[in-house]
Amino acid sequence: MFEQLKTLPQDPILGLMKTFREDTRSNKVDLGVGVYRDEAGNTPIMAAVQQAQQRLLETETTKAYIGPAGAEGFNQLIGQLLLGGNHPALKDGRVNVVQTPGGCGALRMAAEFLKLCKPDTTVWVSTPTWANHIPLLGGANLNIREYPYLDKATLSVEFDAMMACLEQAEAGDVVLLHGCCHNPSGADLDADQWAAITDLVERKGLLPFIDIAYQGLGENLDQDAQGVRLMAERLPEVIVASSCSKNFGLYRERTGALMLISANAQQGQAATSQLLSAIRSHYSMPPSHGAAVVEMILDTPELMQAWQSELEAMCVRILDLRAALSQALAPAGDFSFIERQRGMFSFLGITPQQVQILREEFGIYMLDSSRINIAGLSADTLPLVSEAMREVLGRTE
Ligand code: LMR
């Protein structure tokens, strides 16, 4: 059976992570995979997470099964974190949340759920989008179509082209949107654009599917969720995939959630029963530890406060690095877009050859698309990276 299988190329993001690990140069810089790093280049366990883990260790009494929906308390608290405590959809009982194995688990189960709703569902994704979106959704055999999102010249959202393209979508089609901190471009929709796309989706009977993996790392927890909150209020149905990997630093614990906003409580109950049955037939139930940590933090005022302050500091650090990088690159061209963009990622807008030179000659790693993880920079590495960039850009001018 196996002899006919060919070796596949490595995943572009995870493959780069491996190549970086194998590079023996001491001055190498990892701007590849999207993990937050502190000034020392580490990805520390957040203080609130450490405390919650300690409390769990002392108080946990069982490891018995918890069920396909995961922890009820976690689900409720994540719903409130995404929507804000007083959101009308919560009051109207239109919200159902299930815990998933990371944001990827949420995306894939949303795809399986969409297939149950309509086997030939079409999902519209932004060009560009996160490298794993298409495998996750296409792997569930959904039809994928693309809408233009990023103007390559200005590296900002080409909103008119996006809207014009989505006019072609048909009722029942799904539109995948990034809730904040667009991955890979960092170019986000503003409040007016969210309002306009909500109008379009409503008028055409489309279903928005929002992936929000970086809440709190763009502007703040509330503003980053503005699109999710608006759509959940105005539209009968919305799907939201969320992740605790980045904002709680729980990457390897695989902690995420899938939220279904339904037209009413009764439809929500039926939809959730279908989703839970799909979960049971895929992985049965999600892992517990990360969600238990998040639940304890969100449910304990002093831990919540500690977590929020640490998250705010991470967000401010990213914003500061954005300003410093755009300034340091100014002699080589207009990189002011880096300061305008939000979240962990921006494209540098350089060629794959220049990306390769940076990797091979300078030990600076970024994706071939020139996506960099801003949070991978530090006061030490930023000058190295900007000097190398200036040199490489000067060389090929
Ligand atoms: C990234 O985009 O680098 C992260 O979301 C990590 C991943 O799984 O790709």
Boltz pocket constraint, residues with backbone or C-beta under 6 A from the ligand:
constraints:
  - pocket:
      binder: B
      contacts: [[A, 13], [A, 14], [A, 32], [A, 33], [A, 34], [A, 35], [A, 130], [A, 132], [A, 183]]
      max_distance: 6.0
